[in-house]
Amino acid sequence: MFPAAGEEAARLRPMTALANAAHANTSAMAQMTAAAGQRQRIAMLRGRRGGALAGALLGAFAVLFVLVRTNRSAAADVAVALRWQRVRWPWLTPVMAVISWPGFPPQSRIIPPAAAIGLFSLRLRVEAVFVLAAWGTAFLSTLVKLLMRRPRPEHPLLQVTIARVIGSSFPSGHTLSYVGVYGFLTYLVYVLVRPARLRRLLVALGSALIALVGPSRVYQGHHWPSDVLASYLLGFSYLIGLTALYQRVKEAQAAASLPR
């Protein structure tokens, strides 16, 4: 009798193990599904907030465009520009020149494609394509300049640094391109770079470059404050949309790589 019971238990043991494994697998799948659903809800919420912010920035840009087109920003532009140029710290002039340097040709036409080639060589092909898309802010700047055709700053008290500047003053091509290209590169650093100290350092440098390029353009007398403000508004709305699209592409890639 006892040997028969032992044989029965031995026969049932593999079935019990299979049942337990199936239950564990079902629980794991349920947890993965719940986690995926939670991530999707968070992504949708962030997408709505990002879309609302981008829309608000575009709306503010449209208002500023009208103000500049109807010459209602002229008094404020002159007052702010002259006040900023009165600041004469010894180190300020060379710092402003260094900040503006990457935005002048030929380097402005070399750095973005070089960054894309570097990412492609690291097998970050999607990121390389998106850096080129971020460079589209240069085309956007040219398009808005053609619509506005605002003359470059001129005022008896305004000091203008000698440089090769062409085209309309509105918007600032430097500022718009920096927000697009260096903004997206800074975003990639935040997402992809693992060492925390290096990531924080690079993000701080990229953020400082973007924040200072607008003031540098006014300080050098190449743009009015409303020019650079318009570029920040338009540039960040473009950047928000671009990063949202990038996230969707990466999520689609991750979903396609999961076992079916």
Buried (B, 14 or more C-beta within 10 A) or exposed (E): EEEEEEEEEEEEEEEEEEEEEEEEEEEEEEEEEEEEEEEEEEBEEEEEEBEEEBEEBBEBBEEBBEBBBEEEBBEEBBEBBEEEBEEEEEEBBEEBBEBBEBBBEEEBEEBBEEBBEEBBEEEBEBBBBBBBBBBBBBEBBEEBBEEBEBEBBEBEEBEBBEEEBEEBBBBBBBBBBBBBBBBBBBBBBBEEBEEEEEBEEBBEEBBEBBEBBBBBBBBBBBBBBBBBBBBBBBBBBBBBBBBBEBBEBBEEEEEEEEEE
